[in-house]
Every structure is written in C-alpha cells, then in structure tokens.
Amino acid sequence: MAGPNTLEFTDANFDQEVIQSEQPVLVDFWASWCGPCRMIAPAVDSVADAFVGKAKVGKVDVDSNQQTAARYQVRGIPTLLVFKGGRVVDQVVGAVPKEKLAELLTQHTAA
C-alpha cells in the first residue's frame, strides 16, 4: 500500500518513531475505506521519497491504532500532523495536493 520510504506507525512504535525522532515527522492518519485517504496516498509517498534523510513520513491506520488517533484527537481523515521535537507543530485535514504537503514539511526542515 505504501511506498518504499513511507513508514508505518502503530500504537506500539509511535513514541519511538515519531515523538523521539531527531527529524521532523509527517504523520498521515488514514483508513483503507477512506476515499480521500487513498486519493492522497501517492502524494504522501512522493513526499516521503523527496524528504529522505531530512524528515520521516509515515502513516497510522486509525482502525488498527485507535489509541494513537484518540491521543491526537483525530476526528476526520485524512488528518496529517507534523511533529517536531515530540510536539505537533502543524496540521492539515483533508486531501491536499502534494505541493501543500511538501511545503508543510519544508517549513519545519529548514534550519
């Protein structure tokens, strides 16, 4: 489902992979039955490829990982959160173009 550089985050690995990450992290909260989620999946994968070494990009399946979705009050999907230093620093809800996702991450990867 995901591209080779798109990580899979779960309730079990979220703190280690996202909260404790040295790099900014873009997290896509999604579900397999969500049309808009499937629509933006290629954009998320593309951004993951573009930011290798600069940021992490991954997905959380909200059906399998309800604890993490609830922790960040994800009510609508797709919801994309940017984490930096263990905190949410930006968010977008809904299907957005790849350029918007890249712009979002660029703001937080620049020194």
C-alpha positions as CSV (number, residue, x, y, z in Angstrom):
1,M,0.0,0.0,0.0
2,A,2.7,2.5,1.0
3,G,5.8,3.4,-1.0
4,P,9.3,2.2,0.0
5,N,10.1,5.3,2.0
6,T,6.7,5.7,3.7
7,L,6.9,4.3,7.2
8,E,4.1,2.5,9.1
9,F,3.5,3.9,12.6
10,T,1.5,2.0,15.2
11,D,0.3,2.4,18.7
12,A,3.3,0.3,19.7
13,N,6.1,2.2,17.9
14,F,4.6,5.7,17.7
15,D,6.6,7.2,20.6
16,Q,9.9,5.7,19.5
17,E,9.4,6.5,15.8
18,V,7.7,9.9,16.0
19,I,7.9,11.5,19.4
20,Q,11.6,10.7,19.9
21,S,12.6,11.3,16.3
22,E,15.5,13.7,15.7
23,Q,13.9,14.7,12.4
24,P,10.5,16.3,11.7
25,V,7.9,13.7,11.0
26,L,4.8,13.9,8.8
27,V,2.1,11.5,10.0
28,D,-0.8,10.6,7.8
29,F,-3.8,9.3,9.8
30,W,-5.8,7.2,7.3
31,A,-8.0,4.2,6.8
32,S,-8.3,1.7,3.9
33,W,-12.0,2.5,3.4
34,C,-11.4,6.3,3.1
35,G,-11.6,7.6,-0.4
36,P,-9.8,10.9,0.2
37,C,-7.1,8.9,2.1
38,R,-6.5,6.7,-0.9
39,M,-6.5,9.8,-3.2
40,I,-3.6,11.4,-1.3
41,A,-1.6,8.2,-0.8
42,P,0.6,8.8,-3.9
43,A,1.3,12.4,-2.7
44,V,2.3,11.2,0.7
45,D,4.6,8.5,-0.9
46,S,6.1,11.1,-3.2
47,V,6.8,13.5,-0.3
48,A,8.4,10.6,1.6
49,D,10.7,9.9,-1.3
50,A,11.6,13.6,-1.6
51,F,12.4,14.1,2.1
52,V,14.6,11.0,2.7
53,G,17.3,12.0,5.1
54,K,15.6,15.3,6.0
55,A,12.3,14.1,7.5
56,K,10.3,11.0,8.3
57,V,7.0,10.4,6.6
58,G,4.6,7.7,7.7
59,K,1.0,6.5,8.1
60,V,-1.2,5.5,11.0
61,D,-4.1,3.2,10.2
62,V,-6.8,4.7,12.5
63,D,-8.8,1.4,12.5
64,S,-5.8,-0.6,13.8
65,N,-4.3,2.1,16.0
66,Q,-7.2,3.8,17.7
67,Q,-5.2,4.7,20.8
68,T,-2.8,7.0,18.8
69,A,-5.7,8.5,16.8
70,A,-7.6,9.3,20.0
71,R,-4.4,10.7,21.7
72,Y,-4.2,13.3,18.9
73,Q,-7.9,13.9,18.7
74,V,-8.1,12.8,15.1
75,R,-11.8,13.1,14.2
76,G,-11.7,13.3,10.4
77,I,-9.4,11.6,8.0
78,P,-7.1,12.1,6.3
79,T,-5.5,14.2,9.0
80,L,-1.8,15.0,8.5
81,L,0.2,16.1,11.5
82,V,3.8,17.4,11.5
83,F,5.8,16.6,14.6
84,K,9.0,18.3,15.6
85,G,10.8,17.8,18.9
86,G,8.0,15.5,20.0
87,R,5.2,18.0,19.5
88,V,2.6,18.7,16.9
89,V,3.7,21.8,15.1
90,D,1.4,21.8,12.1
91,Q,-1.7,20.0,10.7
92,V,-3.8,19.6,7.7
93,V,-7.2,17.9,7.4
94,G,-8.5,16.6,4.1
95,A,-7.0,15.6,0.8
96,V,-4.4,18.2,-0.2
97,P,-2.0,18.4,-3.2
98,K,1.5,17.0,-3.0
99,E,2.9,20.6,-3.2
100,K,1.0,21.5,0.0
101,L,2.5,18.5,1.9
102,A,6.0,19.3,0.7
103,E,5.6,23.0,1.6
104,L,4.3,21.9,5.1
105,L,7.4,19.8,5.7
106,T,9.8,22.3,4.2
107,Q,8.8,24.9,6.8
108,H,9.9,22.5,9.5
109,T,13.0,21.0,8.0
110,A,14.7,24.3,7.2
111,A,17.3,25.1,9.9
